[in-house]
Amino acid sequence: MATLAQAIRMALAYGEQNLGLEHIFGEDVGPPLGGAFTVTQGLTKTWNSPLDERGIIGAATGLAYANTRCVAEIQFCDYIYNTIDLLKLAGMSTWTSNGDWFMPMTIMTPVGAGIRGSIYHSHSFDATATHIPGFKIVMPSNSLDAYGLMIACLKENNPTMYLAPKALFRIEGEEPIPGEPPLTPEGKKQLKDMIDAPLGDRSKWKPKWPALTDYTVEIGQGKIVREGDQVTVVTYGRHVLIAKEVADKLRGEGVSVEVIDMRTLWPYDWAMISQSIRKTKRVIYVNEDTEVTNFGEHLIRRTIDELFYELHARPRLLAGAFVPGIGLSDNLETASVPQANDIYNACKEILAEKP
C-alpha cells in the first residue's frame, strides 16, 4: 500500500498532468531532494525557493492573483508563523473582490509532533489556520484521503491549506489508491521502484507514474471510521489512528465508541458531528494543538449552544499542553500531546458521569 508521502506525490503528479498545476515550490522542494519528506520527488513543476517563508507565501499569492495554479510548501509549520499577514491577505482576496479574483493556491505544510522534532519541528497549526477566514483547510489521516484531499485542493479556486501530519508520512494506507500496483509485497516494491527516487545520484532518474485517476474527497465531508452509540470521539490527523485503536480496545470491554475523522477543518462537517452527538449524548474532541484557544474549544462552544439539552455529560477536550514547545525526549513529547491512554480514560470518565 502507498504511504501517505507517496499518496501526496501521486496526487501532485495527477495535478500536473490533468488539473493545470503549474508550480510546486518551497525550500528543498525541487531536485535533488524532493522535499524534506520526499513528497515532491520526480515531479516536473518543482523548484527550490530561497530560505524565506514570506517570499514563498508572497510568490504563491502573486501566482494565484495571475490565476496560475500552484502549491507552495512551508517545510515545517513551525516556520509559517511569520507569514500570517500574507496568509490573511490571500484569505480575504476572493471575498473582497466579490468572487472576481480567484486564488488557486494550496499552502502545504507538515504539522504536529510524533517524530521527536523537539521545539522547532513539532508545532501544530490547527487553531491558527482556522483563525484565518477565506481558506479551506484539510488534514488527512490516511493515504487514500491524502490523495483525494490534495486533488480536491487542486480543483479549488479558493485558497486552501493542506496540513499533513508529519508522523504519518511513512505509514501505509489500508485502502488502495486508484492506479497503484496490486496490494501485495511485490506490488509495494513495484510502487517504490516506480516513484521513489534512489539514494545517491538522481540526475538521470525519472519516475514511472502509475495510471493515476481522479479520486476526490469532498472538502467539508467527514467520515465515521468506527461506529458506536455510547460516546463520540471527534478528531483528525494522526489522532484518528490512535482513537480507532482505543475504540477497538473499548469495544472488547463492552463500550461502544464512535470515531469521526473530520478530514476538513474548514468548512467542517457539522451535520455528521451533531448527528453522532445526538445519538451518543456524549462527545470528546481530540487534537494535539495547545489547549488554550484551541480549535476544539470552538467545537465545544457550538456543541453547548446547539445540543446542550441533548447531552448526558459535559463535552470534553483533549489537547496539547499549553507549553512553549515540545521537548526532545520521549517523556516530554508524550506528556505534551494526547496519548491513547488519555482518550481511553476520557471515554471511561464521560461514561461514568451521570446525566
N, C-alpha and C positions, 0 to 999 in steps of 0.2 A: 504494500500500500504506500501511496505517496506520503511523504512527511508534509507538515504544514509549510515549510520553506519551499519544497518542490511544488506544492499546490499554488502558492502565490506566484512563483516563477512561471508556471504554465499558464496561469490566468493573465499575467502580463504579456506573455507571448501571444496568447489569443487576442489580447487587446491591440498589440502591434499589427497583427495580421488582419483583424476584422473590425475594430472599433475606432480606428483613426488615432490611436495613441502615438504621438509624435516625439515626445521627450520623456525620458526617465533619468533622473539625475539626483545627485547628492554626494556627500563625502564617501569616496571609495565605491560608489555605485557602479561605475563603468569598469572596463577591464584594467588590470588583470584580476582584481579581487572579486568583483560582482557582488559587493555589499558585505557588511560585517557578518551577516548571517546567510550569505550566498543566495539571497532571493532574486538577484538580478543577473546571475551568471548567464552568459550566452545570448542575452537579448541584444537586438540590433540598434535600439534607440537610446542606449545608455551613454551617459558621460559623467565625468568626475568634476564636481564643483570645488571651489576653494573651501577651506575650513571656515565657513561663515554661514551660520544658520539664518541670519537675517537676509543675507544675499540669496539663499536657497528659497525662502518663502517669498521674497520680493520678486525673484525671477519667475517663480510659478504663477504668482498673481499677474505679472505682466504678460506672460504667455496666455493665461486664461482670458485676460482682457482682449487679447487678439483672437479669441476663440480657437486657441490651439490647445488640444487636449494633452495634459501632462500629468506625470506622477513625480512628486518631489519627496525624497526621503530625508528625514532627520535621523541620523544614525542611532541615537538613543533619545527617548523622550525627555530625559534629564536636561537636554540642551535646547529644548524648544521654548523654554520659558522666556527667553529674551526676544521672542518674536510675537508676543501676544498682541501688540498694537497692530502688526501687519496681518495677523490672523483675523482680528476684529474688522479691519478694512476689507479683507476678502469676504468675510461672512456677511457683511452688510451690503455688498455691491449689487447683487441681484435685487434685493429688496428696495434699495434706494433708487434704483433705475426703473422700478415698477415692472421688472421682468425683462427689460430691454437688453441688459448686459448679462450674458451667460458667464458662468465661472466653471468651465470644465476641468477643474484641477482636483487632484487627490493628494493629500498630505499623508504619507505613510511613515509610521514610526513604531519601533518596538517599545513595549511598556511592561512595567511590573518587575517583581522580584522573581526568585526561583533559580537564578544562575550564579548566585554568590557574587553579585556585581558590586557589592558594597555601596558606598554613599553616592557615587557618581553614575551608576548604571543600574539602579534598582527602583527608580521612582515610578509612580503611576501618573496618568494624565487625565483620568476619567472626569473628575469633578471640574477641572479647569476647562476641558474640552466642551463639556455640556453647558458651560457658562459663556460660551461664545456663540450667540444666535446666528443662524444662517447656514451653518454646516450640518450635513448629515453625517452621523458618526457610527461606525460599525466596529465590532470586535469579535473575531471568530474564536471558536473553541476547538475546532477540528479541521481536518484538511479539506473535506468537501465544502464546508461552509466558507473556508478561507478562499477557495476557488470561486465559489458563487457570489460571495460578498464583494470580492475585488471586481468581478465582471459587472456587478450592479453599480459599483462606484464609477467604473469606466463608461457606463451608459448615462451617467448623471450630467445635467447641465448646471446643477448646483455644486458648490464646493463640498468635498467630502473629506473626512478623516478616517483613515484606516489604521486602527490601533491593533498591533499584532503582539500577543503575549509572548515575550521572548523565551519563556520557559517551555513553550510548546513547539518551537521551530523544528526540533528533531523528533517529535512524536508522530508516529504513523497513524493515519486515519483508519477508521473502521468501515467506511463506505468508499467504493471506488469513485474516482474522478472520471467523467466521461472521456474515453480515449486512452486511458493509461493501460499498460500491459496487464495480462491476467494476474489475478490475485494469488500468486504462488511465489515461493522463494526465487524461482527463476525469473518471474515477472518483475519482482522487486529489483533484482540485479540488472535486468534489462533496462528498466527505467533509469537506474543510476548511471549505467553506461551511456544512455541516450542523452541525458540532460545535466548530469553533474560534471563540472569541469575537473580534469585530472589534476593531481598535485604536480608541482614543478612547472615546466614551460607550457603555457597555454596559448602561445602566439598563433598556432595553426589549428587549434581546436575549435570546432563548431558543433553546437548541439543538433540532435536529430529529434525534433519535437514529435510527440505522438499526434494522432489525428484529433486535435482538440476541437471540441464542440461547445456551443453555447449552453451554459448552465448558470442560471441567475437565482440567487437567494434574494428575494424581495426585501428592500430596505424597509424597516418598520415591522417586520414579521418575526416574532419569537418562535420558539419551539419547545414543546414539552418533551423532555428527554427521559423522564421517569414519571409514570403516572401514579398518583396516590390520592388519598382522601382525608388524611388527618392533619397534615401541615404542608404548606407551600414554601419551598426554598427558591428564591429568585436570584439569579447570579449571571455571570458572563465570563468569557475568557477562561483562564486556566482553572478557576474555581468551579467551573461546570464539571470537570473531570473529578475533582475532589468531592463535590456534592453528590455525584452519581454513586461513587464508592460508598459514601455514608448512607445514602438511601438504600443501597443493596444490603448493607450490613444491618440496618434497622429493619428492613423487611424480614430478615431472618429472625428478628426478635418480635415480630408481630406488629411493627409500626409502619404505617403506610405514608411515605413522603413523596410529594410531587415536586419535581425539579424542573424549573423553567430556565432555559438558556435564552437570554434576551436577544442576543446576536446584534441588535441595534440599540445603541444608547439614545440616539435621537434620529427620527421620531421612534419612540418605543411602543411596544405592543401592549398598551394598557388594557385592551379588550381581553386578551388572553390572561394577563396577570389578574385582573379583577374577577374574571370568571372563576379562576382557580381559587382565589381567596374566598369567594362566596361559597365554594364547595367545601374547603377545608376549615374555614373560620380562623385560620392561624397562618402567619407569614413571617419568614425570616429573609432579610435581604443580606447578601454576602458580596463583598468585593474587597480589594486589598489597598485601595487608596486610603489616605489618612482619614480618621473618623470625624474630624471637625470640618464642617461644611462639606460633607460627603454627598455624592450623588444619591446614595441610599437614603439620606435624610429627606430629600425631596420626595422620594417614593413613599416613605413613611408618612410624610405630611399629606400626600394625596390619598393614601390608604385611610388615614383617620378622617379626612374631610368627606370622603365619599362612601366609606364602608364601615364607619365606626360602629353602627348598631348591628352589624352582622358578625363582628369579631367576637370570639370566645376567649381571646388572650391579647395582651398588648403586642403590637408588632416589635420585632427585634431587628437590630442592625449589627452585623459582624463586619468590622472593617479594620484597616491597618491602624497601628498605634500612632498617636499624634507625636511623632518624634521627627527631628530634622532630617534624618537619613536612616538608612538600613545598614547595620554593621556587617562586616565581612564574615564573621564566624557563623557556623551553623546555628548555634543557640540564639544569637542576636537576630538573625534573619527569621528564624522560626517564631520568635517572640514578637516580631514586628508585623506579621500578616496572619490572617486567619488560617488555621490548620484543620485537618479532618476532625480532630477531637473537639475543636471549638464548635463545629457545626453539629457534631453528634450530641454534645452536651446541651447546646441551644435547643435542639429538637426535643430532647428529653424534658428540659425545663418548661418549654412552652406548652407541652402536652400535659405537664403536671399542674399547670396554672388553672385554677377553677374559674369558669365563666361567671 
